[in-house]
Amino acid sequence: MKDQLEALVGQMVERGIQFDEAINEFEKKFIKRVLDRSRGNQSRAARLLGIHRNTLSRKIDLYKLDPRHHRRP
């Protein structure tokens, strides 16, 4: 995984991607993946992420994520 991360960072630097943009994109994808894993349960997702549920809620709004999308019928 370390080698993959190094390669990804190298590609991002070569393409001129700004640090803030990289951090935001990583955070958004990480949160989406954890929401998928927790089937949209924000309390469970917040625990898995190690953040407060209110913080997760703000980030969901910030990144315009739809937590209902992650729930299974």
GUGUPA-287775 format. One line per 5 residues: number of its first residue (from 1); for each residue x, y, z of C-alpha. Coordinates in steps of 0.05 Angstrom, whole numbers. Example, Ala and Ser with C-alpha at 12.3 -4.5 7.8 and 13.67 -1.06 7.14 Angstrom:
2
1> 246:-90:156; 273:-21:143
END
This chain:
73
1> 0:0:0; 58:47:15; 84:40:-56; 15:54:-85; 9:116:-42
6> 78:140:-64; 59:130:-137; -7:167:-128; 27:226:-93; 78:229:-149
11> 23:231:-202; -14:286:-163; 49:328:-158; 64:319:-232; -7:342:-250
16> -1:403:-205; -58:383:-158; -60:430:-98; -52:402:-28; -121:425:-5
21> -154:393:-65; -118:328:-52; -136:327:22; -209:343:7; -215:290:-46
26> -183:237:-1; -229:256:57; -291:254:14; -275:185:-14; -255:158:54
31> -321:182:85; -361:153:27; -328:86:36; -341:85:111; -413:105:100
36> -420:47:51; -390:0:102; -437:25:157; -497:23:109; -509:97:117
41> -511:95:193; -477:160:211; -466:144:284; -430:79:266; -391:114:210
46> -369:169:258; -344:116:307; -306:80:252; -275:146:229; -258:167:301
51> -296:233:295; -358:262:329; -423:250:293; -435:325:286; -368:331:251
56> -387:276:203; -454:310:190; -418:375:173; -371:339:126; -429:303:92
61> -460:371:79; -393:401:57; -380:346:6; -453:342:-14; -457:267:2
66> -524:233:7; -522:186:67; -588:154:44; -552:130:-19; -510:84:25
71> -568:48:58; -589:-20:34; -664:-32:24
END
